Amino acid sequence: MDLTYILDKSPVFVAAAKLTLVLAFWGVILSAALGLMCAVTRFYRWPLVSQLAGAYIELARNTPLMVQLFFLYFGLPRVGLVLSGQTCAIVGLTFLGGAYMAEAFRGGLAAVGKDQVEAGLSIGLGRFQLLRYVVAPQALAVSLPAISATVIFLMKETSVFSIVAIPDLMYVAKDLLKEGRGAETNFLLCAAYLTIILPVSLIFARLEKRLRFAGFGS
């Protein structure tokens, strides 16, 4: 293990880690938004829209992210639609993550007791008010562990972004491996992912603890 080599290459990994983190951030945020929309449509069982959401979820969950990225980056240009590597990465991560987020949110929504929904309706709450004030707070607490697992899963899935020519962590690592520095490269790669993912894991763990202390999700 050459410490001098590690220190020399650290700035390259820091830059790659920043790019990976930005792509993961947008992918997770958009995944959560898409997943919530799908979960709500399935919760209320809106005709056609609910069925389309279900079909999307099955398609996204049963195809690897790598295949989705290949389609976006190499397939779409054949029909005249060219996307940058970063756009493909965010769209692909959103497409995959939205399906998992939808199931996480749906599990939380389904856990809310029917008696509470009926009580909300009986006092004159509309569907949006019912969702906002009664269902959503409890559903979020119940689904938080699944959301946490999905976020971490998506952040780790960024490791395949290198196939669309994005200079992320894996892309940089592959280049350095060509120099025959396997031990140093693997150390830098593991340290970078740990630095990115561990704080997220700890934040979600703290949120879960606070929600349990507050009486949600129990």
Residue, then its C-alpha position, 0 to 999 in steps of 0.5 A: m500500500d503506497l500512501t504517497y500514491i493514495l494522497d496523490k490520487s485523492p483529488v481525482f477521487v474527490a472530484a469523482a465523488k462530488l459528481t457521483l453525489v450530485l447525480a445520486f442526489w437528483g436521482v433520489i429526489l426525482s425517484a421519491a417524487l415519482g414514487l409518491m405519485c405512483a403510490v398515491t394513484r395506487f392507494y386511491r385506485w384511480p382507473l387506468v392511471s393506477q394500472l399504468a403505475g403498476a405496469y411501470i413498477e413491474l417493468a422498472r423493478n424487473t430490468p437492471l439499471m445497466v440495461q436501462l442506461f444502455f437503452l437511454y444512451f445507445g438506443l434512443p440516438r437511433v430514433g433521433l433522441v440524444l441525451s448526455g451521459q449525466t442526463c441518462a444517469i439521472v433519468g435511469l436512476t429515477f426510472l429504477g428508483g421511482a418503482y422502489m420508492a412507490e412500493a415503499f410509500r404504498g406499504g406505508l399508506a396501506a399500514v394506516g388504519k381504515d378507521q382513521v381514514e373513515a374518521g377523517l372522512s366523517i369530519g368532512l376532510g377532502r381527499f387531499q386534506l385526508l392524505r396530508y393531515v391523517v395518512a401521510p404523517q403515519a405512512l411516512a413513519v412506517s415506510l421510512p425504513a424501506i425508503s432508507a434502504t432504497v436511498i442507499f440502494l440507489m446510491k450504490e447503483t451509481s457504480v454502473f454510471s461509468i458505462v455511459a462515459i461519466p467520470d464517476l468513481m468507478y470510471v476513475a477507478k477503472d482507469l487507475l487499475k490499468e496502472g497496476r495499483g489495485a490495492e490503492t485504487n480499491f482503498l480509495l474507492c471503498a473510502a469514497y463510497l463509505t464517505i458518501i453512504l455512511p452519513v446518509s445511513l446514520i441520518f436515516a437511523r436518527l430520523e427513525k429513532r426520533l419518529r419512534f420516540a415521537g410515537f409514529g410508526s409504533 
